[in-house]
Amino acid sequence: MYAIVKTGGKQYRVSKGDVITVERLAGEAGQSIKLDQVLLISDEAGTMIGNPFVEGAFVSGTVVENGKAKKVVTFKYKAKKDYRKKQGHRQPYTMVEIEEITKAANGGDTVNDTEPAAKGSIKSMKKAELIEYATINGIEIDEKATNAVIIETIEAAMQ
């Protein structure tokens, strides 16, 4: 089981027991935190995809340490102008150990990898996926038609 969470403007793929380094979070070492911006949860039962986040799902973890990364030195220089500027920066970070991935209480939207995609997402499918979706649902389409025509045919047949 794994999840994709968003924190600090970045996305991380996490599993139980992983230790990740993220942008600085409020919390001391040993304190538990909850990451509630879960974009996706996948396990053996299927995949839950959020829009944009999976409702009610969260990832809990423990802060291992807070610290600063290695120094990054920036050096600006202009030839023949006697201009030199040296700056350093150490980005603060928080190391988090993932303890648990909790799904939504209501089950959320589950998408099995073997099932065709839902009706609302046919506009984002590729042509081969549209043709497969139509054949699974027993909809006759012209395979040489454009994506827009195939989508219109599927939507008309679904109503």
CNS distance restraints for C-alpha pairs under 8 A (distance, minus, plus):
assign (resid   1 and name CA) (resid  15 and name CA) 6.34 0.50 0.50
assign (resid   1 and name CA) (resid  16 and name CA) 7.76 0.50 0.50
assign (resid   1 and name CA) (resid  41 and name CA) 7.45 0.50 0.50
assign (resid   1 and name CA) (resid  42 and name CA) 5.66 0.50 0.50
assign (resid   1 and name CA) (resid  43 and name CA) 4.33 0.50 0.50
assign (resid   1 and name CA) (resid  44 and name CA) 7.18 0.50 0.50
assign (resid   2 and name CA) (resid  13 and name CA) 6.88 0.50 0.50
assign (resid   2 and name CA) (resid  14 and name CA) 5.61 0.50 0.50
assign (resid   2 and name CA) (resid  15 and name CA) 4.56 0.50 0.50
assign (resid   2 and name CA) (resid  16 and name CA) 7.46 0.50 0.50
assign (resid   2 and name CA) (resid  41 and name CA) 5.96 0.50 0.50
assign (resid   2 and name CA) (resid  42 and name CA) 5.52 0.50 0.50
assign (resid   2 and name CA) (resid  43 and name CA) 6.65 0.50 0.50
assign (resid   2 and name CA) (resid 101 and name CA) 7.60 0.50 0.50
assign (resid   3 and name CA) (resid  13 and name CA) 5.74 0.50 0.50
assign (resid   3 and name CA) (resid  14 and name CA) 5.40 0.50 0.50
assign (resid   3 and name CA) (resid  15 and name CA) 6.52 0.50 0.50
assign (resid   3 and name CA) (resid  38 and name CA) 6.96 0.50 0.50
assign (resid   3 and name CA) (resid  39 and name CA) 7.44 0.50 0.50
assign (resid   3 and name CA) (resid  40 and name CA) 5.43 0.50 0.50
assign (resid   3 and name CA) (resid  41 and name CA) 4.35 0.50 0.50
assign (resid   3 and name CA) (resid  42 and name CA) 6.24 0.50 0.50
assign (resid   3 and name CA) (resid 101 and name CA) 7.24 0.50 0.50
assign (resid   4 and name CA) (resid  11 and name CA) 6.52 0.50 0.50
assign (resid   4 and name CA) (resid  12 and name CA) 5.46 0.50 0.50
assign (resid   4 and name CA) (resid  13 and name CA) 4.46 0.50 0.50
assign (resid   4 and name CA) (resid  14 and name CA) 6.20 0.50 0.50
assign (resid   4 and name CA) (resid  38 and name CA) 5.96 0.50 0.50
assign (resid   4 and name CA) (resid  39 and name CA) 5.46 0.50 0.50
assign (resid   4 and name CA) (resid  40 and name CA) 5.17 0.50 0.50
assign (resid   4 and name CA) (resid  41 and name CA) 6.64 0.50 0.50
assign (resid   5 and name CA) (resid  11 and name CA) 5.55 0.50 0.50
assign (resid   5 and name CA) (resid  12 and name CA) 5.42 0.50 0.50
assign (resid   5 and name CA) (resid  13 and name CA) 6.61 0.50 0.50
assign (resid   5 and name CA) (resid  14 and name CA) 7.45 0.50 0.50
assign (resid   5 and name CA) (resid  35 and name CA) 7.19 0.50 0.50
assign (resid   5 and name CA) (resid  36 and name CA) 7.74 0.50 0.50
assign (resid   5 and name CA) (resid  37 and name CA) 5.70 0.50 0.50
assign (resid   5 and name CA) (resid  38 and name CA) 4.44 0.50 0.50
assign (resid   5 and name CA) (resid  39 and name CA) 5.65 0.50 0.50
assign (resid   5 and name CA) (resid  40 and name CA) 7.35 0.50 0.50
assign (resid   5 and name CA) (resid  59 and name CA) 7.84 0.50 0.50
assign (resid   6 and name CA) (resid  10 and name CA) 5.60 0.50 0.50
assign (resid   6 and name CA) (resid  11 and name CA) 4.41 0.50 0.50
assign (resid   6 and name CA) (resid  12 and name CA) 6.43 0.50 0.50
assign (resid   6 and name CA) (resid  35 and name CA) 7.92 0.50 0.50
assign (resid   6 and name CA) (resid  37 and name CA) 5.50 0.50 0.50
assign (resid   6 and name CA) (resid  38 and name CA) 6.49 0.50 0.50
assign (resid   6 and name CA) (resid  39 and name CA) 7.09 0.50 0.50
assign (resid   7 and name CA) (resid  11 and name CA) 6.47 0.50 0.50
assign (resid   7 and name CA) (resid  12 and name CA) 7.94 0.50 0.50
assign (resid   7 and name CA) (resid  22 and name CA) 7.26 0.50 0.50
assign (resid   7 and name CA) (resid  23 and name CA) 7.49 0.50 0.50
assign (resid   7 and name CA) (resid  35 and name CA) 7.50 0.50 0.50
assign (resid   7 and name CA) (resid  37 and name CA) 7.27 0.50 0.50
assign (resid   8 and name CA) (resid  22 and name CA) 6.94 0.50 0.50
assign (resid   8 and name CA) (resid  23 and name CA) 5.38 0.50 0.50
assign (resid   8 and name CA) (resid  24 and name CA) 7.82 0.50 0.50
assign (resid  14 and name CA) (resid  18 and name CA) 6.29 0.50 0.50
assign (resid  14 and name CA) (resid  20 and name CA) 7.86 0.50 0.50
assign (resid  14 and name CA) (resid  98 and name CA) 7.25 0.50 0.50
assign (resid  15 and name CA) (resid  98 and name CA) 6.84 0.50 0.50
assign (resid  15 and name CA) (resid 101 and name CA) 7.57 0.50 0.50
assign (resid  16 and name CA) (resid  98 and name CA) 5.35 0.50 0.50
assign (resid  16 and name CA) (resid  99 and name CA) 5.43 0.50 0.50
assign (resid  16 and name CA) (resid 100 and name CA) 5.74 0.50 0.50
assign (resid  16 and name CA) (resid 101 and name CA) 6.96 0.50 0.50
assign (resid  17 and name CA) (resid  97 and name CA) 6.27 0.50 0.50
assign (resid  17 and name CA) (resid  98 and name CA) 5.24 0.50 0.50
assign (resid  17 and name CA) (resid  99 and name CA) 5.90 0.50 0.50
assign (resid  18 and name CA) (resid  97 and name CA) 5.70 0.50 0.50
assign (resid  18 and name CA) (resid  98 and name CA) 5.40 0.50 0.50
assign (resid  19 and name CA) (resid  95 and name CA) 6.58 0.50 0.50
assign (resid  19 and name CA) (resid  96 and name CA) 5.46 0.50 0.50
assign (resid  19 and name CA) (resid  97 and name CA) 4.25 0.50 0.50
assign (resid  19 and name CA) (resid  98 and name CA) 6.27 0.50 0.50
assign (resid  20 and name CA) (resid  95 and name CA) 5.61 0.50 0.50
assign (resid  20 and name CA) (resid  96 and name CA) 5.38 0.50 0.50
assign (resid  20 and name CA) (resid  97 and name CA) 6.51 0.50 0.50
assign (resid  20 and name CA) (resid  98 and name CA) 7.87 0.50 0.50
assign (resid  21 and name CA) (resid  93 and name CA) 6.44 0.50 0.50
assign (resid  21 and name CA) (resid  94 and name CA) 5.69 0.50 0.50
assign (resid  21 and name CA) (resid  95 and name CA) 4.44 0.50 0.50
assign (resid  21 and name CA) (resid  96 and name CA) 6.39 0.50 0.50
assign (resid  22 and name CA) (resid  93 and name CA) 5.67 0.50 0.50
assign (resid  22 and name CA) (resid  94 and name CA) 5.43 0.50 0.50
assign (resid  22 and name CA) (resid  95 and name CA) 6.38 0.50 0.50
assign (resid  22 and name CA) (resid  96 and name CA) 7.54 0.50 0.50
assign (resid  23 and name CA) (resid  92 and name CA) 6.63 0.50 0.50
assign (resid  23 and name CA) (resid  93 and name CA) 4.72 0.50 0.50
assign (resid  23 and name CA) (resid  94 and name CA) 6.07 0.50 0.50
assign (resid  24 and name CA) (resid  66 and name CA) 7.24 0.50 0.50
assign (resid  24 and name CA) (resid  92 and name CA) 5.61 0.50 0.50
assign (resid  24 and name CA) (resid  93 and name CA) 4.36 0.50 0.50
assign (resid  24 and name CA) (resid  94 and name CA) 4.94 0.50 0.50
assign (resid  25 and name CA) (resid  93 and name CA) 7.56 0.50 0.50
assign (resid  25 and name CA) (resid  94 and name CA) 6.11 0.50 0.50
assign (resid  27 and name CA) (resid  31 and name CA) 6.15 0.50 0.50
assign (resid  27 and name CA) (resid  32 and name CA) 7.91 0.50 0.50
assign (resid  27 and name CA) (resid  33 and name CA) 7.56 0.50 0.50
assign (resid  27 and name CA) (resid  63 and name CA) 7.01 0.50 0.50
assign (resid  28 and name CA) (resid  63 and name CA) 6.64 0.50 0.50
assign (resid  28 and name CA) (resid  65 and name CA) 7.30 0.50 0.50
assign (resid  28 and name CA) (resid  66 and name CA) 7.24 0.50 0.50
assign (resid  29 and name CA) (resid  62 and name CA) 7.69 0.50 0.50
assign (resid  29 and name CA) (resid  63 and name CA) 4.98 0.50 0.50
assign (resid  29 and name CA) (resid  64 and name CA) 5.23 0.50 0.50
assign (resid  29 and name CA) (resid  65 and name CA) 4.99 0.50 0.50
assign (resid  29 and name CA) (resid  66 and name CA) 6.88 0.50 0.50
assign (resid  30 and name CA) (resid  62 and name CA) 5.91 0.50 0.50
assign (resid  30 and name CA) (resid  63 and name CA) 5.34 0.50 0.50
assign (resid  30 and name CA) (resid  64 and name CA) 6.06 0.50 0.50
assign (resid  30 and name CA) (resid  65 and name CA) 7.86 0.50 0.50
assign (resid  31 and name CA) (resid  62 and name CA) 5.67 0.50 0.50
assign (resid  31 and name CA) (resid  63 and name CA) 5.60 0.50 0.50
assign (resid  32 and name CA) (resid  60 and name CA) 7.12 0.50 0.50
assign (resid  32 and name CA) (resid  61 and name CA) 5.62 0.50 0.50
assign (resid  32 and name CA) (resid  62 and name CA) 4.26 0.50 0.50
assign (resid  32 and name CA) (resid  63 and name CA) 6.20 0.50 0.50
assign (resid  33 and name CA) (resid  60 and name CA) 5.81 0.50 0.50
assign (resid  33 and name CA) (resid  61 and name CA) 5.45 0.50 0.50
assign (resid  33 and name CA) (resid  62 and name CA) 5.95 0.50 0.50
assign (resid  33 and name CA) (resid  63 and name CA) 7.10 0.50 0.50
assign (resid  34 and name CA) (resid  58 and name CA) 6.57 0.50 0.50
assign (resid  34 and name CA) (resid  59 and name CA) 5.75 0.50 0.50
assign (resid  34 and name CA) (resid  60 and name CA) 4.46 0.50 0.50
assign (resid  34 and name CA) (resid  61 and name CA) 6.41 0.50 0.50
assign (resid  35 and name CA) (resid  58 and name CA) 5.62 0.50 0.50
assign (resid  35 and name CA) (resid  59 and name CA) 5.07 0.50 0.50
assign (resid  35 and name CA) (resid  60 and name CA) 6.18 0.50 0.50
assign (resid  35 and name CA) (resid  61 and name CA) 8.00 0.50 0.50
assign (resid  36 and name CA) (resid  56 and name CA) 7.90 0.50 0.50
assign (resid  36 and name CA) (resid  57 and name CA) 6.46 0.50 0.50
assign (resid  36 and name CA) (resid  58 and name CA) 4.34 0.50 0.50
assign (resid  36 and name CA) (resid  59 and name CA) 6.36 0.50 0.50
assign (resid  37 and name CA) (resid  53 and name CA) 5.90 0.50 0.50
assign (resid  37 and name CA) (resid  54 and name CA) 7.64 0.50 0.50
assign (resid  37 and name CA) (resid  58 and name CA) 6.92 0.50 0.50
assign (resid  38 and name CA) (resid  50 and name CA) 7.37 0.50 0.50
assign (resid  38 and name CA) (resid  53 and name CA) 5.34 0.50 0.50
assign (resid  38 and name CA) (resid  54 and name CA) 5.67 0.50 0.50
assign (resid  38 and name CA) (resid  57 and name CA) 6.39 0.50 0.50
assign (resid  38 and name CA) (resid  58 and name CA) 6.08 0.50 0.50
assign (resid  38 and name CA) (resid  59 and name CA) 7.42 0.50 0.50
assign (resid  39 and name CA) (resid  49 and name CA) 6.34 0.50 0.50
assign (resid  39 and name CA) (resid  50 and name CA) 5.19 0.50 0.50
assign (resid  39 and name CA) (resid  51 and name CA) 7.66 0.50 0.50
assign (resid  39 and name CA) (resid  52 and name CA) 6.32 0.50 0.50
assign (resid  39 and name CA) (resid  53 and name CA) 4.65 0.50 0.50
assign (resid  39 and name CA) (resid  54 and name CA) 5.83 0.50 0.50
assign (resid  40 and name CA) (resid  47 and name CA) 7.18 0.50 0.50
assign (resid  40 and name CA) (resid  48 and name CA) 5.65 0.50 0.50
assign (resid  40 and name CA) (resid  49 and name CA) 4.67 0.50 0.50
assign (resid  40 and name CA) (resid  50 and name CA) 5.95 0.50 0.50
assign (resid  40 and name CA) (resid  53 and name CA) 7.40 0.50 0.50
assign (resid  40 and name CA) (resid  54 and name CA) 6.57 0.50 0.50
assign (resid  41 and name CA) (resid  47 and name CA) 5.77 0.50 0.50
assign (resid  41 and name CA) (resid  48 and name CA) 5.10 0.50 0.50
assign (resid  41 and name CA) (resid  49 and name CA) 6.67 0.50 0.50
assign (resid  41 and name CA) (resid  54 and name CA) 7.92 0.50 0.50
assign (resid  41 and name CA) (resid 103 and name CA) 7.47 0.50 0.50
assign (resid  42 and name CA) (resid  46 and name CA) 5.92 0.50 0.50
assign (resid  42 and name CA) (resid  47 and name CA) 4.27 0.50 0.50
assign (resid  42 and name CA) (resid  48 and name CA) 6.22 0.50 0.50
assign (resid  43 and name CA) (resid  47 and name CA) 6.38 0.50 0.50
assign (resid  45 and name CA) (resid 112 and name CA) 7.31 0.50 0.50
assign (resid  46 and name CA) (resid 110 and name CA) 6.10 0.50 0.50
assign (resid  46 and name CA) (resid 111 and name CA) 5.73 0.50 0.50
assign (resid  46 and name CA) (resid 112 and name CA) 4.58 0.50 0.50
assign (resid  46 and name CA) (resid 113 and name CA) 6.63 0.50 0.50
assign (resid  47 and name CA) (resid 110 and name CA) 5.56 0.50 0.50
assign (resid  47 and name CA) (resid 111 and name CA) 5.15 0.50 0.50
assign (resid  47 and name CA) (resid 112 and name CA) 6.13 0.50 0.50
assign (resid  47 and name CA) (resid 113 and name CA) 7.44 0.50 0.50
assign (resid  48 and name CA) (resid  54 and name CA) 7.08 0.50 0.50
assign (resid  48 and name CA) (resid 108 and name CA) 6.62 0.50 0.50
assign (resid  48 and name CA) (resid 109 and name CA) 5.56 0.50 0.50
assign (resid  48 and name CA) (resid 110 and name CA) 4.69 0.50 0.50
assign (resid  48 and name CA) (resid 111 and name CA) 6.12 0.50 0.50
assign (resid  49 and name CA) (resid  53 and name CA) 7.48 0.50 0.50
assign (resid  49 and name CA) (resid  54 and name CA) 6.24 0.50 0.50
assign (resid  49 and name CA) (resid 109 and name CA) 6.74 0.50 0.50
assign (resid  49 and name CA) (resid 110 and name CA) 7.29 0.50 0.50
assign (resid  49 and name CA) (resid 111 and name CA) 7.65 0.50 0.50
assign (resid  50 and name CA) (resid  54 and name CA) 3.91 0.50 0.50
assign (resid  50 and name CA) (resid  55 and name CA) 6.99 0.50 0.50
assign (resid  50 and name CA) (resid 109 and name CA) 7.84 0.50 0.50
assign (resid  54 and name CA) (resid 104 and name CA) 7.15 0.50 0.50
assign (resid  54 and name CA) (resid 108 and name CA) 7.03 0.50 0.50
assign (resid  55 and name CA) (resid 104 and name CA) 6.04 0.50 0.50
assign (resid  55 and name CA) (resid 108 and name CA) 6.85 0.50 0.50
assign (resid  56 and name CA) (resid 103 and name CA) 6.94 0.50 0.50
assign (resid  56 and name CA) (resid 104 and name CA) 4.34 0.50 0.50
assign (resid  56 and name CA) (resid 105 and name CA) 6.37 0.50 0.50
assign (resid  56 and name CA) (resid 106 and name CA) 7.98 0.50 0.50
assign (resid  57 and name CA) (resid 101 and name CA) 7.80 0.50 0.50
assign (resid  57 and name CA) (resid 102 and name CA) 5.54 0.50 0.50
assign (resid  57 and name CA) (resid 103 and name CA) 4.60 0.50 0.50
assign (resid  57 and name CA) (resid 104 and name CA) 4.44 0.50 0.50
assign (resid  57 and name CA) (resid 105 and name CA) 7.69 0.50 0.50
assign (resid  58 and name CA) (resid 101 and name CA) 6.28 0.50 0.50
assign (resid  58 and name CA) (resid 102 and name CA) 5.41 0.50 0.50
assign (resid  58 and name CA) (resid 103 and name CA) 6.85 0.50 0.50
assign (resid  58 and name CA) (resid 104 and name CA) 7.92 0.50 0.50
assign (resid  59 and name CA) (resid  98 and name CA) 7.26 0.50 0.50
assign (resid  59 and name CA) (resid  99 and name CA) 7.75 0.50 0.50
assign (resid  59 and name CA) (resid 100 and name CA) 5.87 0.50 0.50
assign (resid  59 and name CA) (resid 101 and name CA) 4.58 0.50 0.50
assign (resid  59 and name CA) (resid 102 and name CA) 6.07 0.50 0.50
assign (resid  60 and name CA) (resid  98 and name CA) 6.22 0.50 0.50
assign (resid  60 and name CA) (resid  99 and name CA) 5.80 0.50 0.50
assign (resid  60 and name CA) (resid 100 and name CA) 5.32 0.50 0.50
assign (resid  60 and name CA) (resid 101 and name CA) 6.51 0.50 0.50
assign (resid  60 and name CA) (resid 102 and name CA) 7.89 0.50 0.50
assign (resid  61 and name CA) (resid  96 and name CA) 6.16 0.50 0.50
assign (resid  61 and name CA) (resid  97 and name CA) 5.34 0.50 0.50
assign (resid  61 and name CA) (resid  98 and name CA) 4.28 0.50 0.50
assign (resid  61 and name CA) (resid  99 and name CA) 4.83 0.50 0.50
assign (resid  61 and name CA) (resid 100 and name CA) 6.77 0.50 0.50
assign (resid  62 and name CA) (resid  96 and name CA) 5.56 0.50 0.50
assign (resid  62 and name CA) (resid  97 and name CA) 5.29 0.50 0.50
assign (resid  62 and name CA) (resid  98 and name CA) 6.68 0.50 0.50
assign (resid  62 and name CA) (resid  99 and name CA) 7.12 0.50 0.50
assign (resid  63 and name CA) (resid  94 and name CA) 6.94 0.50 0.50
assign (resid  63 and name CA) (resid  95 and name CA) 5.95 0.50 0.50
assign (resid  63 and name CA) (resid  96 and name CA) 4.57 0.50 0.50
assign (resid  63 and name CA) (resid  97 and name CA) 6.43 0.50 0.50
assign (resid  64 and name CA) (resid  94 and name CA) 7.51 0.50 0.50
assign (resid  64 and name CA) (resid  95 and name CA) 5.29 0.50 0.50
assign (resid  64 and name CA) (resid  96 and name CA) 5.46 0.50 0.50
assign (resid  64 and name CA) (resid  97 and name CA) 6.44 0.50 0.50
assign (resid  65 and name CA) (resid  94 and name CA) 5.87 0.50 0.50
assign (resid  65 and name CA) (resid  95 and name CA) 5.31 0.50 0.50
assign (resid  65 and name CA) (resid  96 and name CA) 7.45 0.50 0.50
assign (resid  66 and name CA) (resid  92 and name CA) 7.45 0.50 0.50
assign (resid  66 and name CA) (resid  93 and name CA) 5.84 0.50 0.50
assign (resid  66 and name CA) (resid  94 and name CA) 4.47 0.50 0.50
assign (resid  66 and name CA) (resid  95 and name CA) 6.37 0.50 0.50
assign (resid  67 and name CA) (resid  92 and name CA) 5.70 0.50 0.50
assign (resid  67 and name CA) (resid  93 and name CA) 5.46 0.50 0.50
assign (resid  67 and name CA) (resid  94 and name CA) 6.43 0.50 0.50
assign (resid  68 and name CA) (resid  90 and name CA) 5.66 0.50 0.50
assign (resid  68 and name CA) (resid  91 and name CA) 5.45 0.50 0.50
assign (resid  68 and name CA) (resid  92 and name CA) 4.24 0.50 0.50
assign (resid  68 and name CA) (resid  93 and name CA) 5.76 0.50 0.50
assign (resid  69 and name CA) (resid  90 and name CA) 5.45 0.50 0.50
assign (resid  69 and name CA) (resid  91 and name CA) 5.35 0.50 0.50
assign (resid  69 and name CA) (resid  92 and name CA) 6.24 0.50 0.50
assign (resid  69 and name CA) (resid  93 and name CA) 6.89 0.50 0.50
assign (resid  70 and name CA) (resid  90 and name CA) 5.95 0.50 0.50
assign (resid  70 and name CA) (resid  91 and name CA) 7.67 0.50 0.50
assign (resid  71 and name CA) (resid  88 and name CA) 6.18 0.50 0.50
assign (resid  71 and name CA) (resid  89 and name CA) 5.46 0.50 0.50
assign (resid  71 and name CA) (resid  90 and name CA) 4.72 0.50 0.50
assign (resid  71 and name CA) (resid  91 and name CA) 7.77 0.50 0.50
assign (resid  72 and name CA) (resid  88 and name CA) 5.52 0.50 0.50
assign (resid  72 and name CA) (resid  89 and name CA) 5.26 0.50 0.50
assign (resid  72 and name CA) (resid  90 and name CA) 6.40 0.50 0.50
assign (resid  73 and name CA) (resid  86 and name CA) 7.07 0.50 0.50
assign (resid  73 and name CA) (resid  87 and name CA) 5.74 0.50 0.50
assign (resid  73 and name CA) (resid  88 and name CA) 4.39 0.50 0.50
assign (resid  73 and name CA) (resid  89 and name CA) 6.58 0.50 0.50
assign (resid  74 and name CA) (resid  86 and name CA) 5.81 0.50 0.50
assign (resid  74 and name CA) (resid  87 and name CA) 5.20 0.50 0.50
assign (resid  74 and name CA) (resid  88 and name CA) 6.14 0.50 0.50
assign (resid  75 and name CA) (resid  84 and name CA) 7.17 0.50 0.50
assign (resid  75 and name CA) (resid  85 and name CA) 5.63 0.50 0.50
assign (resid  75 and name CA) (resid  86 and name CA) 4.47 0.50 0.50
assign (resid  75 and name CA) (resid  87 and name CA) 6.40 0.50 0.50
assign (resid  76 and name CA) (resid  83 and name CA) 7.77 0.50 0.50
assign (resid  76 and name CA) (resid  84 and name CA) 5.63 0.50 0.50
assign (resid  76 and name CA) (resid  85 and name CA) 5.00 0.50 0.50
assign (resid  76 and name CA) (resid  86 and name CA) 6.42 0.50 0.50
assign (resid  77 and name CA) (resid  83 and name CA) 5.64 0.50 0.50
assign (resid  77 and name CA) (resid  84 and name CA) 4.65 0.50 0.50
assign (resid  77 and name CA) (resid  85 and name CA) 6.58 0.50 0.50
assign (resid  78 and name CA) (resid  82 and name CA) 6.98 0.50 0.50
assign (resid  78 and name CA) (resid  83 and name CA) 5.45 0.50 0.50
assign (resid  78 and name CA) (resid  84 and name CA) 6.87 0.50 0.50
assign (resid  79 and name CA) (resid  83 and name CA) 7.48 0.50 0.50
assign (resid 103 and name CA) (resid 107 and name CA) 6.98 0.50 0.50
assign (resid 104 and name CA) (resid 108 and name CA) 5.91 0.50 0.50
assign (resid 111 and name CA) (resid 115 and name CA) 7.15 0.50 0.50
assign (resid 111 and name CA) (resid 117 and name CA) 7.36 0.50 0.50
assign (resid 116 and name CA) (resid 133 and name CA) 6.01 0.50 0.50
assign (resid 116 and name CA) (resid 136 and name CA) 7.90 0.50 0.50
assign (resid 117 and name CA) (resid 121 and name CA) 6.61 0.50 0.50
assign (resid 117 and name CA) (resid 122 and name CA) 7.21 0.50 0.50
assign (resid 117 and name CA) (resid 133 and name CA) 7.65 0.50 0.50
assign (resid 118 and name CA) (resid 122 and name CA) 7.13 0.50 0.50
assign (resid 121 and name CA) (resid 125 and name CA) 7.02 0.50 0.50
assign (resid 122 and name CA) (resid 130 and name CA) 6.96 0.50 0.50
assign (resid 122 and name CA) (resid 151 and name CA) 6.90 0.50 0.50
assign (resid 123 and name CA) (resid 151 and name CA) 6.78 0.50 0.50
assign (resid 125 and name CA) (resid 129 and name CA) 5.87 0.50 0.50
assign (resid 125 and name CA) (resid 130 and name CA) 6.13 0.50 0.50
assign (resid 126 and name CA) (resid 130 and name CA) 6.22 0.50 0.50
assign (resid 126 and name CA) (resid 147 and name CA) 7.68 0.50 0.50
assign (resid 127 and name CA) (resid 131 and name CA) 6.25 0.50 0.50
assign (resid 127 and name CA) (resid 146 and name CA) 7.99 0.50 0.50
assign (resid 127 and name CA) (resid 147 and name CA) 5.90 0.50 0.50
assign (resid 128 and name CA) (resid 132 and name CA) 6.24 0.50 0.50
assign (resid 129 and name CA) (resid 133 and name CA) 6.00 0.50 0.50
assign (resid 130 and name CA) (resid 134 and name CA) 6.13 0.50 0.50
assign (resid 130 and name CA) (resid 147 and name CA) 7.81 0.50 0.50
assign (resid 130 and name CA) (resid 150 and name CA) 7.21 0.50 0.50
assign (resid 130 and name CA) (resid 151 and name CA) 7.46 0.50 0.50
assign (resid 131 and name CA) (resid 135 and name CA) 6.26 0.50 0.50
assign (resid 131 and name CA) (resid 141 and name CA) 7.63 0.50 0.50
assign (resid 131 and name CA) (resid 143 and name CA) 6.84 0.50 0.50
assign (resid 131 and name CA) (resid 150 and name CA) 7.91 0.50 0.50
assign (resid 132 and name CA) (resid 136 and name CA) 6.17 0.50 0.50
assign (resid 133 and name CA) (resid 137 and name CA) 6.25 0.50 0.50
assign (resid 134 and name CA) (resid 138 and name CA) 6.01 0.50 0.50
assign (resid 134 and name CA) (resid 139 and name CA) 4.85 0.50 0.50
assign (resid 134 and name CA) (resid 140 and name CA) 6.84 0.50 0.50
assign (resid 134 and name CA) (resid 141 and name CA) 7.22 0.50 0.50
assign (resid 134 and name CA) (resid 154 and name CA) 6.71 0.50 0.50
assign (resid 135 and name CA) (resid 139 and name CA) 5.85 0.50 0.50
assign (resid 135 and name CA) (resid 140 and name CA) 7.09 0.50 0.50
assign (resid 139 and name CA) (resid 154 and name CA) 6.83 0.50 0.50
assign (resid 139 and name CA) (resid 157 and name CA) 6.88 0.50 0.50
assign (resid 141 and name CA) (resid 150 and name CA) 6.55 0.50 0.50
assign (resid 141 and name CA) (resid 153 and name CA) 6.93 0.50 0.50
assign (resid 142 and name CA) (resid 150 and name CA) 7.42 0.50 0.50
assign (resid 143 and name CA) (resid 150 and name CA) 8.00 0.50 0.50
assign (resid 145 and name CA) (resid 149 and name CA) 6.12 0.50 0.50
assign (resid 145 and name CA) (resid 150 and name CA) 6.42 0.50 0.50
assign (resid 146 and name CA) (resid 150 and name CA) 6.30 0.50 0.50
assign (resid 147 and name CA) (resid 151 and name CA) 6.07 0.50 0.50
assign (resid 148 and name CA) (resid 152 and name CA) 6.19 0.50 0.50
assign (resid 149 and name CA) (resid 153 and name CA) 6.18 0.50 0.50
assign (resid 150 and name CA) (resid 154 and name CA) 6.21 0.50 0.50
assign (resid 151 and name CA) (resid 155 and name CA) 6.08 0.50 0.50
assign (resid 152 and name CA) (resid 156 and name CA) 6.03 0.50 0.50
assign (resid 153 and name CA) (resid 157 and name CA) 6.17 0.50 0.50
assign (resid 154 and name CA) (resid 158 and name CA) 6.18 0.50 0.50
assign (resid 155 and name CA) (resid 159 and name CA) 6.56 0.50 0.50
